[in-house]
């Protein structure tokens, strides 16, 4: 599959539609679909919706990307990760059906997921957009049950546009005629674009700040919509930004008629790796037993702001970053919100990733953002140096989902 072309990101629906037709259009035989787009929060929102639905006994398919440790994470069949034999057979089937035609890695794996979902009984299908929305390979379902757009901010500007309004237009491309759309917190310009598209498509809107509200009050999550108020525990996923992600998930569950028990399960049972995940076991943890070790895969300025807000609410502790980033990201923009929160940043290259920034380049960007920074040859070396000087430090490994995936694999 790594020989497939085109290699680069090339947003279009033509290739995926051709392959779907060749395998019998499985996208037309999926359990009811909830389609989720947005810049940040898609995965966490999906995880909370799944937890809420499964708490009521529903079987839920889920598609997400990218994977972290194993490719199988992308395809969850009726609650379980797809097996190796099933995945191998599906990919072989798709490669054969595609023949010599051009197809991207993401497109062919999306078709494989749709085949799996269409052949396995379930009550729901949760689809997370890969990139953008309008031309994303997941955007081939004509009549989803519900669409959700989480907060939109600047990211992937080379493909989606260089303003929030332009990017919001791409995300709003998942809105279908007459299908309700839940809209998470947005900038004014982003909201205007999304609401305008919904109006053109006559899609009912359930927007944050208008049709539903969510907030934290005295250590509890308070959600309110036209059906009333729900008082819940705070999300088990760390960080104040998870309040708004929970809000979108709760709005979805309430739209689907789920009860308060499902809402509580959504915020209490969801798990989503590499989003301010505390690492408590494994070789890395054992190498620095007194260090409080965290992992986060956020990689854009909005993601960094969420991390900074999370760190600000933690008990005071000397905090260090071990950071590796891709050369496609706004590195200084990512570093700037974190600068006031940390003592020092150790920059690393991402192992095995051709688009990684060199550690020295990441270090220089950190210095430009006002951080005390140095380069390191590896995460292991950086952690050992931090632990040697400050054994009880807080250390956050961050900057890229690809780096997070490497850590999850190696820390097993």
N, C-alpha and C positions, 0 to 999 in steps of 0.2 A: 504493500500500500504506500510505502514511502516513495515509490517511483511515480506516483500519480502526478498529473499536471492539471491545472496550473499550480505551481508551488506557492505563489504569493496569494495574499487575500484578494479576491476578485468577486465583489458582491454582485450577484445576479441570480435569478431564479430559474433560468433556462435549463441549466445542466441538471439541477436536482429534479425539476419537473419531468425531464426526459427519463431519468432513471426511475423515478416513482412510477411512471407509466409502464416502464419495462417490467417492473415487478408486481404490477397489478394494482397500483394506487392504494397502498395500505393506509395513507393518510385520511382516506375516506371511511375507514372502518375502525377508528380509534374510539375508546371510551371517551366520554365528555372531556373536552380540553380546557384547561386554564393556561393561558399564554402570558408569559411574564417578560417584560422588557424594562430597560432602565440602565443607568450608568453604574450605580452602586446599589447593593441591597437585594439584587435578584435572587441570589442563592439562599440568603437567610430568610427572605420572605417565602420562597418555595418550601424551605425546610419546615417553617412554622405551619404553613398550610397543610403540608403532608402530615405533620404530627397531629394537627387537629382533626383531619379526616380519618386518620388511622385509629385515633382514640375511640371513634364511634364504630369501628369495625370495618370501615371501607378499605378496599384494596386499591392501592394507588401506584400507577406508573409515574416515573419521574425521569426527565432528561435534563442534564446539566453539562456545562463545559467551562473551562477545561478541567480535566481530571488532575488530581494532585499526585497520589502515589501509584495508582493503577488505573488503566483505561476503563476498567469495568465500572468505576464510580460514575461514569456518565449515564449509564443505563440501569435503571432500577425497575424490575418487573414485579408488580403486585407486592411491593415492599421489600424485595430481596435484590441484591446486586446480581446482574446477569452472570451466568456461569461461563467458565472458559469454553466448554464444548459448544454451548449455544451461541456465544459470541463468534467463535471461529466459523461455525457453519453459516451464520448470517452474513459475515463479511465475505466469505467465499462466494455465497449466492449473489451478493451485490456486485462484487468484482466481475463475476462471470456475466451477469446481466448488463453491466456497463460496457463490456468489451473494450475496444480501443479508444472509446470516446473520452474527451477531457472531463475530469471531475476532480474537485478538491477533496482533501482528506476529511474536512468537516462535513462536506455535502454527502459523501458516501457513508460516513458513520451515522449521519442523521437518518438517511434512508434505512440503514440497518436497524436503528432504534425504532422507527415507525413500523417496520416489519415485525419486530419483536412485540411491540405494543399491540398490534392488530391481531396477533396470534395467541395472546395470553389474556384470559379473562381478567377484567378489573373494573372498578367503578369510576376511576378518574385517570386522566393523563395530565401531568404537570409538565409544561414545556418552557424551558428557559432559553431565551434568545441568546445566540452566540455573539453576534456583533451587529449593533444597530437595531434593525427591526424590519423595515420595509423590504429589503432585499436579502434578509437572513434566510438560511435554508429551512429554518423552522416555520417560516411564514407562508405555509402552503395549505393550512387548514382553513377551509372556507367559512365554517360556522362554529367557532369555539363557543363554549358556554360563557366564558368570562375572559376579559383581558385586564392586565394590571400593568401600570407603568410606575416604577419606583423612581426616586429622585434622579433627575437628569443633570449632568454637569459635563465639563470638558474632559474628553478622553477620546482616543482614536481619531483625532482631528483630521488626519490624512485621508480617512475613509468616510467620515460622517459629517465633516464641515467644521469650521473654526469658530463658530458661535454656539451658544447654548440653544438659541432658536433653531438653527440649522440641525443640530443634533436631535433636538426634541422632535423635529419634523420626521427624522428617520425612525425614531422610537415609536412615534405615533402611527407609523406605517402598519403596525399590527392591528390597529382598530378596524373592525369589520362592521358592515352595515347592520344596524339594529342590535349589536352585541354590547352589553353593558361593559363599561371600562372603569376600573378603580384607579384613581390617580393619587399617588403619594405626594408628599411635600415637594413643591417646585418653585423655581424662581418665577417672577412675574412673566418674563418673556417666554420661558418654557411652557408655563401653564397656558398662556394665550394660544400658542401654537397647537398644543394638544387638544384644548377645548374646541378650537376652530375645526380641527380634523374630525373630532367626535360629532360636532354639529353637522358637518357635511355628510357624515355617514349615518346620521340620525341614531347615534349610539348613546344610550342613557349614560350619564356621568355620575360617578360617586367620588367626589373630590375631597381631599383633606382640607380642613378649614371651612368647608361649606356643608358637606353632607355627613362627614364624620370627623371626630376630633380624638386625639390621643395625647396623653401627657403623663408625667410622673408626679405623684403627690404623696408625700410622707412615706416614701419607700414602696409605693404601690403603683401599678399601671392602671390608669383610668381611661376607658374607651367609651365614647358616646356616639350614637347615631340616632336615626329617627325611631328606632325600636327601643331606645332607652340606654341606660348606663350599665357598664360592666366594670367591676372592681376586681383586679387580678394581681397576682404576684408579678414582680418585674421579670423580664425575659431572662432565662438562664444563659442565653448568649450575651457575653459581656459588652458593655459600652452603651452610652446614652443614645447612640444612633440606632440601636436595636429597638428603641421605643417606636420610632416611625416605621421601621420594617414590620414590627408587630402590629402596628395600626393597619397597615395595608392587608396583612394576613387576616386580621380579625374582621376587617370590612368584607373580605372575601367570604370568610366562613359565615358571617351573619347574613350576607346576601344569599348564600346557599341554604340558609335556614338552620344552621347548626346552633346547638345550645351552649350554655355557659361552660359546661364541662369540656366541650370541644375547644372552646376559646382558652380555657386554662391549660389544657394539654398542649395547645399550640405554643404558648409562651414558656411552658415548664419542661416539655419533653424534646424540643427541637435540638438537634446537634448539627453544626456546620463547621467542618475543620478549617483551620488556618484563618479564622476570623477572631482575632484576639483569643487564641486557644492557649490555655495553660498546659505546658508539657510537664508531666509528672513522672514519667517512666522512660526508660531507654538509655542507650549508651551516652548520649549527650548529657542527660540529666545526671547520670552516675558520675560523669567526669567532673561535674561542678555541683555537688550535692546541696550546698547552701544557697546557690543562686536560684532566684525566682525566674524561671525561664518561660517566655511567651513566644508565640508564633502568629504572624499576621501576613496575609497575602495581598493586602491593599497596595495599589501602585499608582494612584493618581492623587491630585491635590485634595479632592473631597474625601478620599479614603484616608489620607494623612490627617485631615482635620478630625475625622471620626476617631482615629487612634489617639491623637493628642487629647481630645476630650475625655477619652477613656482613661488615659494615663493621669490626667488631672484629678480624676475622682478616686484614684487609688491611694492607699496610705503612703505617706512620704517614704521614699527609698531611693538611693542613688540609682539612676537609670542609664543604661547603655544600649545603643542600637548596634546590631550587626546587619548590614544592609547590602543587598545586591539588587541591581535593576537592569531592565532591558534598555537598549538604545533607542527605542521608540517612545519613551515616556518623558514627561516633563519632570526631570529629576530635581531641579531647584525648586519647582513648584511643590513637589512632594515633600522635600526636606524642610521647607520654610516653617510650616505649622509645628513641626516637631522640635525645632531648634530650642525653644525655651524650656522644653520638658526633659532634656537629656544632658548627661555629663559629657558623653563622648560617643562618636560614631566610628565603628570599624567597618570599612568598606571591603566587600569581597566580590569576586566574579562568580557568576552562577555556573556551577559545574555542568559541562555537557550541553550548554545552551549557546548556539552560534550567535544569537543576537544580544548576548550579555554585554553590558558595559564593563570595560576593564576596571578593576578595583581602584586604580589610580584616578580614573576619570570620575567615578562615583565619589571618591574622596574629595576631588577638587570641587565638584558640585556642592558637596556638603559644606566645604569651607566657604564657598560663595553664599550659601544660605545662612551662614553665621554659626555653624556647628564646629566644635572641636573635633577633628576627624583625622584618621590615619588609614592606610591600606593594610590589609591582611591577606595572607595567601589562602586562607580557608576559614570556614565557620569554626571549626575545631580549634584552630590556632587562636582566633580572636577570643573565643570563649575561655580558653585556658589563660590567656593574658588577663582578661577581666577578672576571672575568679582568683587568680594569683594576687592581684592588687586589692580587690574588693570582694572577698568571698561571699558576702551576703547581698550582692548587687541584684537589681532587677535588670534582666537582659531581654530585649525584644528582637527577635530575628524577623526581618521585614523587607519590603520593597518589591516583591514579585511573587505571584502564585507559583512560578517555576522554581524559585528558590524554596518556597514553602513545601512544594512537592518533594524536592530533593531531601529536605530535612525529615519529612514524614517517612520517606522510604528508608533513609539511613538510620533514623532513630527507632524505627520499627516498634 
